[in-house]
């Protein structure tokens, strides 16, 4: 996602306009309980991201897989109900209870699906078309507290530290057949978590030393 934010065709387009547009779409998607409005938002955001910004469609829709997995679990808890009587459109009797789907539950699930799709597409639009340094400038113009901006920068930085360190450790473990069999896999995962925690702390200490040499006084100078 971060790579596409720097190479897409909308990268240099006014970041404030993109941010306001995406946030407005989010508020509309959340505020209006309307399937058609949310569907239109979803289609517009998909077209802007894939057609206008030229993000590959295959990679774009792959990003949806993880959030849609959690959405699927949420939908199951909404549409499947239990009752002592058969009051469902579709039901299955287990013991003395009926498990099934009600008509109103299906409607609620469909509304939720389109609302989530609209919100996800709006979020992905801003994430895939706007680099983090552009977003920081937007946050500064919006007078976001400096401590929040600093936290965003630090979290963003340590995401990549975390990924880089974990990639190196996993590669070293795979070279030693650390994931051959369930027992070795569990052991390697435990060692991975331990080593990763230590390495990230060391990276943090290196960053503190670097800031001290630059006379850091508790305030990041964000350009």
ZIDAJO-V166448 format. One line per field, one symbol per residue. phi: phi as a letter, one per 30 degrees, with the letter a starting at -180 (. if undefined). psi: psi as a letter, one per 40 degrees, with the letter a starting at -180 (. if undefined). burial: # if it has 9 or more other C-alpha atoms within 8 Angstrom, else .. A space follows every 10 residues. Layout:
BEGIN
phi=???
psi=???
burial=???
END
This chain:
BEGIN
phi=.ddddccddc ecdedddddd dddddddddd dcdbdddddd eedddddddc dddideeddd ddddeddddd dddddedddc bbadcdccdb bbcbicccca ccdddddddd ddeddddddd ddddddddcb dddddddddd ddideddddd dddddedddd dedddddddd dddddchdcd jddddddddd dddddddddd dddddddddd dddchdcjbd ccd
psi=dddddeeiee deihdddddd dddddddddd dhfhdddddd dddddddddd ddefhhdddd dddedddddd dddddddddh iiieigeidh ihhhbeihha hidddddddd dddddddddd dddddddeeh iddddddddd defhhddddd dddddddedd dddddddddd dddddefefh iddddddddd dddddddddd dddddddddd dddefhfehh gh.
burial=...###.### #...#..##. .##.##..## ....#.###. ##..###### #####....# ...#...... #...#..### #.#....#.. #.....#### ##..##.### #.###.#### ###.###### #..####### ...#....## .......... ##..##..## ..##...##. ...##.##.. .#..##..## ..#....... #....#.... ...
END
